[in-house]
Amino acid sequence: MGIAGDIAIIVTAALLGGIVAQILRQPLIIGYILAGVFVGPYSGGLSVSDVHNIEKLAEIGVALLLFALGLEFSLRELKPVRNIALIGTPIQIVLTTAYGFGIGQLMGWGWVPSVWFGALISLSSTMVILKTLEKQGMLGTLSSRVMIGILIIQDLAAIPMMLIIPELNAAGGGIAPILLVLLKAAVLLFAIVLVGVRIVPWLLKFVVRLNSRELFLITVTALGLGIGYLTHLAGLSLAFGAFVAGMVINESDYSHQAMNDIIPLRDIFGLVFFTSIGMLLDPSFILGNISLVLLLVGLVIACKFVVFSLL
């Protein structure tokens, strides 16, 4: 059945994995990832026919996740914890990235893989942490506000990382292509915001007057993915444009309605995204390198514990 059959396999496997994770009181995302391992190309059993197509759908999932983040993003949320968020988080990212780079060099990796590794371990999963805080009943506490402030800045930092780090391979170490990408991103951001704040509120108001919730959902989704596609055509990421679109809609009077409507769609494509991560995991490789994997995990946990505690 091609991609239709693959989607059926993924959703069914994710359902089973999510149920098991919920019974074990674990985040649903862990169940999704483990489900991806079982239906991935390395499992040897029932697997999807084309992982590449699933990765394309997963890219939409990333875009919708960042689109939803843009819808929720507000500088006002950072005010109570602005010092740790705005000052501490950049320090944490720099220290953790440098630490990961050092580990990569000690492992004998090249400088580009070392930078990749450092950047990866400097970030955290907003969705995992928020769902964990919610399950533990900690949302609204001082600890949760500190963590959410840090997560927002990390999510924002992920966007320039996605723009800059892929250019390191192509740039061959040169600074000019990287600066060009940043300049292009800044110009696009300015243009989208300038035009968006004038047109998007008017468009949403017009659609609301048509009194069709379905059409409103389609409009919001089209804005998120459409603006993302424009940035993709300009050589930037789909997710970057989707995040900017979310920020623009957040300034309108219909941001809460847009957020409520987009959540189910975001969760479905997010499911595909996290399941696709599991598909990329090769259990035999992990078992064959279990000592190295455990060593790296231990080093990362120790570093982040010390850095966050000091901050």
DRENDO-1510 file (C-alpha; in Angstrom, 1 decimal, always signed):
<recs>
REC; n; res; u; v; w
REC; 1; MET; +0.0; +0.0; +0.0 .
REC; 2; GLY; +3.0; +2.3; +0.0 .
REC; 3; ILE; +3.0; +5.3; +2.3 .
REC; 4; ALA; -0.6; +4.7; +3.3 .
REC; 5; GLY; +0.3; +1.3; +4.7 .
REC; 6; ASP; +3.4; +2.8; +6.4 .
REC; 7; ILE; +1.3; +5.5; +8.1 .
REC; 8; ALA; -1.1; +2.8; +9.3 .
REC; 9; ILE; +1.8; +0.7; +10.7 .
REC; 10; ILE; +3.3; +3.8; +12.4 .
REC; 11; VAL; +0.1; +5.0; +14.1 .
REC; 12; THR; -0.8; +1.5; +15.3 .
REC; 13; ALA; +2.6; +0.8; +16.6 .
REC; 14; ALA; +2.7; +4.2; +18.3 .
REC; 15; LEU; -0.7; +3.5; +19.9 .
REC; 16; LEU; +0.6; +0.3; +21.4 .
REC; 17; GLY; +3.9; +1.9; +22.5 .
REC; 18; GLY; +2.0; +4.9; +24.0 .
REC; 19; ILE; -0.3; +2.5; +26.0 .
REC; 20; VAL; +2.7; +0.6; +27.4 .
REC; 21; ALA; +4.5; +3.9; +28.3 .
REC; 22; GLN; +1.4; +5.2; +30.0 .
REC; 23; ILE; +0.9; +2.0; +32.0 .
REC; 24; LEU; +4.6; +2.3; +33.1 .
REC; 25; ARG; +4.1; +6.0; +33.9 .
REC; 26; GLN; +6.6; +7.1; +31.3 .
REC; 27; PRO; +6.3; +9.9; +28.8 .
REC; 28; LEU; +4.4; +8.9; +25.7 .
REC; 29; ILE; +7.3; +10.0; +23.6 .
REC; 30; ILE; +9.4; +7.1; +24.9 .
REC; 31; GLY; +6.6; +4.7; +23.7 .
REC; 32; TYR; +6.6; +6.3; +20.3 .
REC; 33; ILE; +10.4; +6.0; +19.9 .
REC; 34; LEU; +10.4; +2.4; +21.0 .
REC; 35; ALA; +7.5; +1.7; +18.6 .
REC; 36; GLY; +9.7; +3.2; +15.8 .
REC; 37; VAL; +12.5; +0.8; +16.7 .
REC; 38; PHE; +10.2; -2.2; +16.3 .
REC; 39; VAL; +8.8; -1.0; +12.9 .
REC; 40; GLY; +12.1; +0.4; +11.7 .
REC; 41; PRO; +14.3; -1.2; +9.0 .
REC; 42; TYR; +16.7; -2.7; +11.7 .
REC; 43; SER; +14.0; -4.7; +13.6 .
REC; 44; GLY; +13.8; -7.6; +11.2 .
REC; 45; GLY; +10.0; -7.9; +11.6 .
REC; 46; LEU; +7.1; -5.8; +10.3 .
REC; 47; SER; +8.6; -2.6; +9.1 .
REC; 48; VAL; +7.7; +0.4; +6.9 .
REC; 49; SER; +8.5; +0.2; +3.2 .
REC; 50; ASP; +10.1; +3.6; +2.8 .
REC; 51; VAL; +11.7; +5.3; +5.7 .
REC; 52; HIS; +12.6; +8.3; +3.5 .
REC; 53; ASN; +9.0; +9.2; +2.9 .
REC; 54; ILE; +8.3; +9.0; +6.7 .
REC; 55; GLU; +11.2; +11.3; +7.3 .
REC; 56; LYS; +9.5; +13.9; +5.0 .
REC; 57; LEU; +6.3; +13.6; +7.1 .
REC; 58; ALA; +8.4; +13.9; +10.2 .
REC; 59; GLU; +9.8; +17.2; +8.9 .
REC; 60; ILE; +6.2; +18.5; +8.8 .
REC; 61; GLY; +6.0; +17.3; +12.4 .
REC; 62; VAL; +9.0; +19.4; +13.4 .
REC; 63; ALA; +7.5; +22.4; +11.6 .
REC; 64; LEU; +4.2; +22.1; +13.4 .
REC; 65; LEU; +6.0; +21.7; +16.8 .
REC; 66; LEU; +7.9; +24.9; +16.2 .
REC; 67; PHE; +4.8; +26.6; +14.8 .
REC; 68; ALA; +2.9; +25.7; +18.0 .
REC; 69; LEU; +5.9; +27.0; +20.0 .
REC; 70; GLY; +5.7; +30.3; +18.1 .
REC; 71; LEU; +2.0; +30.5; +18.9 .
REC; 72; GLU; +2.8; +30.2; +22.6 .
REC; 73; PHE; +6.0; +32.3; +22.7 .
REC; 74; SER; +5.8; +35.5; +24.6 .
REC; 75; LEU; +8.6; +37.6; +26.1 .
REC; 76; ARG; +6.3; +38.3; +29.1 .
REC; 77; GLU; +6.7; +34.7; +30.1 .
REC; 78; LEU; +10.4; +35.2; +30.7 .
REC; 79; LYS; +10.0; +38.2; +33.0 .
REC; 80; PRO; +9.8; +36.4; +36.3 .
REC; 81; VAL; +12.9; +34.3; +35.5 .
REC; 82; ARG; +14.6; +36.6; +33.0 .
REC; 83; ASN; +18.0; +36.4; +34.6 .
REC; 84; ILE; +18.4; +32.6; +34.5 .
REC; 85; ALA; +16.7; +32.4; +31.1 .
REC; 86; LEU; +18.3; +35.3; +29.2 .
REC; 87; ILE; +21.7; +35.2; +30.9 .
REC; 88; GLY; +22.1; +31.7; +32.3 .
REC; 89; THR; +20.8; +29.7; +29.3 .
REC; 90; PRO; +23.3; +31.2; +26.8 .
REC; 91; ILE; +26.1; +30.5; +29.3 .
REC; 92; GLN; +24.8; +26.9; +29.6 .
REC; 93; ILE; +24.6; +26.4; +25.9 .
REC; 94; VAL; +28.2; +27.7; +25.3 .
REC; 95; LEU; +29.6; +25.6; +28.2 .
REC; 96; THR; +27.8; +22.4; +27.2 .
REC; 97; THR; +28.7; +22.9; +23.5 .
REC; 98; ALA; +32.3; +23.4; +24.4 .
REC; 99; TYR; +32.2; +20.3; +26.7 .
REC; 100; GLY; +30.7; +18.2; +23.9 .
REC; 101; PHE; +33.2; +19.5; +21.4 .
REC; 102; GLY; +36.0; +18.5; +23.8 .
REC; 103; ILE; +34.5; +15.0; +24.2 .
REC; 104; GLY; +34.4; +14.7; +20.4 .
REC; 105; GLN; +38.0; +15.7; +20.0 .
REC; 106; LEU; +39.1; +13.2; +22.7 .
REC; 107; MET; +37.1; +10.5; +20.8 .
REC; 108; GLY; +39.1; +11.4; +17.7 .
REC; 109; TRP; +36.2; +12.9; +15.8 .
REC; 110; GLY; +36.5; +15.7; +13.3 .
REC; 111; TRP; +35.8; +19.2; +14.3 .
REC; 112; VAL; +32.4; +19.4; +12.5 .
REC; 113; PRO; +31.0; +16.2; +14.2 .
REC; 114; SER; +32.4; +17.5; +17.5 .
REC; 115; VAL; +30.5; +20.7; +17.0 .
REC; 116; TRP; +27.3; +18.8; +16.1 .
REC; 117; PHE; +27.6; +16.6; +19.2 .
REC; 118; GLY; +28.2; +19.7; +21.5 .
REC; 119; ALA; +25.2; +21.5; +20.0 .
REC; 120; LEU; +22.9; +18.5; +20.4 .
REC; 121; ILE; +23.7; +17.9; +24.0 .
REC; 122; SER; +23.3; +21.6; +24.8 .
REC; 123; LEU; +19.6; +21.4; +24.1 .
REC; 124; SER; +16.7; +19.7; +25.9 .
REC; 125; SER; +13.3; +18.3; +24.8 .
REC; 126; THR; +10.6; +20.9; +25.6 .
REC; 127; MET; +7.8; +18.4; +25.0 .
REC; 128; VAL; +9.3; +15.7; +27.2 .
REC; 129; ILE; +10.0; +18.1; +30.1 .
REC; 130; LEU; +6.6; +19.8; +29.9 .
REC; 131; LYS; +4.7; +16.5; +29.9 .
REC; 132; THR; +6.9; +15.3; +32.8 .
REC; 133; LEU; +6.2; +18.4; +34.8 .
REC; 134; GLU; +2.5; +18.1; +34.1 .
REC; 135; LYS; +2.4; +14.4; +35.1 .
REC; 136; GLN; +4.2; +15.3; +38.4 .
REC; 137; GLY; +1.9; +18.2; +39.1 .
REC; 138; MET; +4.7; +20.7; +39.1 .
REC; 139; LEU; +3.5; +23.2; +36.6 .
REC; 140; GLY; +3.2; +26.7; +38.1 .
REC; 141; THR; +5.9; +26.1; +40.6 .
REC; 142; LEU; +9.1; +28.2; +40.8 .
REC; 143; SER; +11.1; +25.2; +39.5 .
REC; 144; SER; +8.8; +24.8; +36.5 .
REC; 145; ARG; +9.0; +28.5; +35.6 .
REC; 146; VAL; +12.8; +28.4; +35.7 .
REC; 147; MET; +12.8; +25.3; +33.5 .
REC; 148; ILE; +10.3; +26.7; +31.1 .
REC; 149; GLY; +12.2; +29.9; +30.8 .
REC; 150; ILE; +15.4; +27.9; +30.0 .
REC; 151; LEU; +13.5; +25.8; +27.5 .
REC; 152; ILE; +12.1; +28.7; +25.6 .
REC; 153; ILE; +15.6; +30.2; +25.1 .
REC; 154; GLN; +17.0; +26.8; +24.2 .
REC; 155; ASP; +14.2; +26.4; +21.6 .
REC; 156; LEU; +15.1; +29.8; +20.2 .
REC; 157; ALA; +18.8; +28.9; +20.1 .
REC; 158; ALA; +18.0; +25.8; +18.2 .
REC; 159; ILE; +16.8; +27.9; +15.2 .
REC; 160; PRO; +20.2; +29.6; +14.5 .
REC; 161; MET; +21.8; +26.2; +15.2 .
REC; 162; MET; +19.7; +24.6; +12.4 .
REC; 163; LEU; +20.8; +27.4; +10.1 .
REC; 164; ILE; +24.5; +27.6; +10.9 .
REC; 165; ILE; +25.6; +24.0; +11.7 .
REC; 166; PRO; +24.6; +22.5; +8.3 .
REC; 167; GLU; +26.6; +25.2; +6.6 .
REC; 168; LEU; +29.8; +24.1; +8.4 .
REC; 169; ASN; +30.2; +21.1; +6.0 .
REC; 170; ALA; +29.5; +23.2; +2.9 .
REC; 171; ALA; +31.5; +26.2; +4.1 .
REC; 172; GLY; +34.7; +24.2; +4.6 .
REC; 173; GLY; +35.3; +26.4; +7.6 .
REC; 174; GLY; +34.7; +29.7; +5.8 .
REC; 175; ILE; +32.7; +32.3; +7.6 .
REC; 176; ALA; +31.2; +34.0; +4.6 .
REC; 177; PRO; +28.6; +31.4; +3.8 .
REC; 178; ILE; +27.5; +31.2; +7.4 .
REC; 179; LEU; +27.2; +35.0; +7.6 .
REC; 180; LEU; +25.2; +34.9; +4.3 .
REC; 181; VAL; +22.7; +32.4; +5.8 .
REC; 182; LEU; +22.3; +34.5; +9.0 .
REC; 183; LEU; +21.8; +37.7; +6.9 .
REC; 184; LYS; +19.2; +35.9; +4.7 .
REC; 185; ALA; +17.4; +34.6; +7.8 .
REC; 186; ALA; +17.3; +38.2; +9.3 .
REC; 187; VAL; +16.0; +39.7; +6.1 .
REC; 188; LEU; +13.3; +37.0; +5.8 .
REC; 189; LEU; +12.3; +37.4; +9.4 .
REC; 190; PHE; +12.0; +41.1; +9.1 .
REC; 191; ALA; +10.0; +40.8; +5.8 .
REC; 192; ILE; +7.6; +38.1; +7.2 .
REC; 193; VAL; +7.0; +40.0; +10.4 .
REC; 194; LEU; +6.5; +43.3; +8.6 .
REC; 195; VAL; +4.0; +41.9; +6.1 .
REC; 196; GLY; +2.5; +39.3; +8.5 .
REC; 197; VAL; +1.5; +41.7; +11.3 .
REC; 198; ARG; -0.5; +43.7; +8.7 .
REC; 199; ILE; -2.1; +40.9; +6.7 .
REC; 200; VAL; -2.5; +37.9; +9.0 .
REC; 201; PRO; -4.8; +39.5; +11.6 .
REC; 202; TRP; -7.0; +40.8; +8.7 .
REC; 203; LEU; -7.1; +37.4; +7.1 .
REC; 204; LEU; -7.9; +35.6; +10.3 .
REC; 205; LYS; -10.7; +38.1; +11.1 .
REC; 206; PHE; -12.1; +37.6; +7.6 .
REC; 207; VAL; -12.1; +33.8; +8.0 .
REC; 208; VAL; -13.7; +33.9; +11.4 .
REC; 209; ARG; -16.6; +35.9; +10.0 .
REC; 210; LEU; -17.3; +33.0; +7.6 .
REC; 211; ASN; -18.2; +31.0; +10.7 .
REC; 212; SER; -16.4; +27.8; +9.7 .
REC; 213; ARG; -14.0; +26.2; +12.2 .
REC; 214; GLU; -12.8; +23.8; +9.6 .
REC; 215; LEU; -11.8; +26.7; +7.3 .
REC; 216; PHE; -10.1; +28.5; +10.2 .
REC; 217; LEU; -8.0; +25.4; +11.0 .
REC; 218; ILE; -7.0; +25.1; +7.3 .
REC; 219; THR; -6.1; +28.8; +7.2 .
REC; 220; VAL; -3.9; +28.5; +10.3 .
REC; 221; THR; -2.2; +25.4; +9.0 .
REC; 222; ALA; -1.7; +27.0; +5.5 .
REC; 223; LEU; -0.1; +30.1; +7.1 .
REC; 224; GLY; +2.3; +27.9; +9.2 .
REC; 225; LEU; +3.4; +25.5; +6.5 .
REC; 226; GLY; +3.1; +28.1; +3.7 .
REC; 227; ILE; +5.4; +30.6; +5.3 .
REC; 228; GLY; +7.7; +27.7; +6.2 .
REC; 229; TYR; +7.7; +26.6; +2.6 .
REC; 230; LEU; +8.7; +30.2; +1.5 .
REC; 231; THR; +11.7; +30.0; +3.9 .
REC; 232; HIS; +12.5; +26.6; +2.5 .
REC; 233; LEU; +12.6; +28.0; -1.0 .
REC; 234; ALA; +14.9; +30.7; +0.2 .
REC; 235; GLY; +17.4; +28.0; +1.4 .
REC; 236; LEU; +16.4; +28.0; +5.0 .
REC; 237; SER; +14.5; +25.4; +7.0 .
REC; 238; LEU; +10.7; +24.7; +6.9 .
REC; 239; ALA; +10.7; +24.8; +10.7 .
REC; 240; PHE; +12.2; +28.3; +10.9 .
REC; 241; GLY; +9.5; +29.8; +8.8 .
REC; 242; ALA; +6.8; +27.9; +10.7 .
REC; 243; PHE; +8.1; +29.3; +14.0 .
REC; 244; VAL; +8.1; +32.8; +12.6 .
REC; 245; ALA; +4.5; +32.3; +11.3 .
REC; 246; GLY; +3.5; +31.2; +14.8 .
REC; 247; MET; +5.0; +34.3; +16.3 .
REC; 248; VAL; +3.1; +36.5; +13.8 .
REC; 249; ILE; -0.3; +34.8; +14.6 .
REC; 250; ASN; +0.5; +35.1; +18.3 .
REC; 251; GLU; +0.2; +38.9; +17.9 .
REC; 252; SER; -3.4; +38.5; +16.6 .
REC; 253; ASP; -6.6; +38.2; +18.6 .
REC; 254; TYR; -7.1; +34.6; +17.5 .
REC; 255; SER; -3.8; +33.1; +18.8 .
REC; 256; HIS; -5.6; +31.0; +21.5 .
REC; 257; GLN; -8.1; +29.6; +19.1 .
REC; 258; ALA; -5.4; +28.8; +16.6 .
REC; 259; MET; -3.4; +27.0; +19.3 .
REC; 260; ASN; -6.4; +25.0; +20.4 .
REC; 261; ASP; -7.2; +23.9; +16.8 .
REC; 262; ILE; -3.6; +23.1; +15.8 .
REC; 263; ILE; -2.8; +20.9; +18.9 .
REC; 264; PRO; -4.4; +17.6; +17.5 .
REC; 265; LEU; -2.6; +18.1; +14.1 .
REC; 266; ARG; +0.7; +18.9; +15.9 .
REC; 267; ASP; +0.4; +15.8; +18.1 .
REC; 268; ILE; -0.3; +13.4; +15.2 .
REC; 269; PHE; +2.6; +14.7; +13.1 .
REC; 270; GLY; +4.7; +14.8; +16.3 .
REC; 271; LEU; +3.9; +11.2; +16.8 .
REC; 272; VAL; +5.3; +10.5; +13.3 .
REC; 273; PHE; +8.4; +12.5; +14.1 .
REC; 274; PHE; +9.3; +10.7; +17.3 .
REC; 275; THR; +8.5; +7.3; +15.7 .
REC; 276; SER; +10.8; +8.2; +12.8 .
REC; 277; ILE; +13.5; +8.8; +15.4 .
REC; 278; GLY; +13.1; +5.3; +16.6 .
REC; 279; MET; +13.3; +4.0; +13.1 .
REC; 280; LEU; +16.8; +5.5; +12.8 .
REC; 281; LEU; +18.0; +3.6; +15.9 .
REC; 282; ASP; +19.9; +0.4; +15.1 .
REC; 283; PRO; +19.6; -1.9; +18.2 .
REC; 284; SER; +22.5; -4.1; +17.1 .
REC; 285; PHE; +24.8; -1.1; +16.8 .
REC; 286; ILE; +23.8; +0.1; +20.2 .
REC; 287; LEU; +24.4; -3.3; +21.8 .
REC; 288; GLY; +27.7; -3.6; +19.9 .
REC; 289; ASN; +28.8; -0.2; +21.3 .
REC; 290; ILE; +27.0; -0.3; +24.6 .
REC; 291; SER; +30.0; +0.7; +26.7 .
REC; 292; LEU; +30.6; +3.8; +24.5 .
REC; 293; VAL; +26.9; +4.7; +24.5 .
REC; 294; LEU; +26.7; +4.4; +28.3 .
REC; 295; LEU; +30.0; +6.4; +28.7 .
REC; 296; LEU; +28.7; +9.3; +26.6 .
REC; 297; VAL; +25.3; +9.3; +28.3 .
REC; 298; GLY; +27.0; +9.4; +31.7 .
REC; 299; LEU; +29.3; +12.2; +30.7 .
REC; 300; VAL; +26.4; +14.2; +29.3 .
REC; 301; ILE; +24.3; +13.8; +32.4 .
REC; 302; ALA; +27.2; +14.7; +34.7 .
REC; 303; CYS; +28.0; +17.8; +32.7 .
REC; 304; LYS; +24.4; +19.1; +32.5 .
REC; 305; PHE; +23.8; +18.4; +36.2 .
REC; 306; VAL; +26.9; +20.4; +37.2 .
REC; 307; VAL; +26.3; +23.3; +34.8 .
REC; 308; PHE; +22.5; +23.7; +35.6 .
REC; 309; SER; +23.1; +23.4; +39.3 .
REC; 310; LEU; +25.8; +26.1; +39.3 .
REC; 311; LEU; +23.7; +28.4; +37.1 .
</recs>
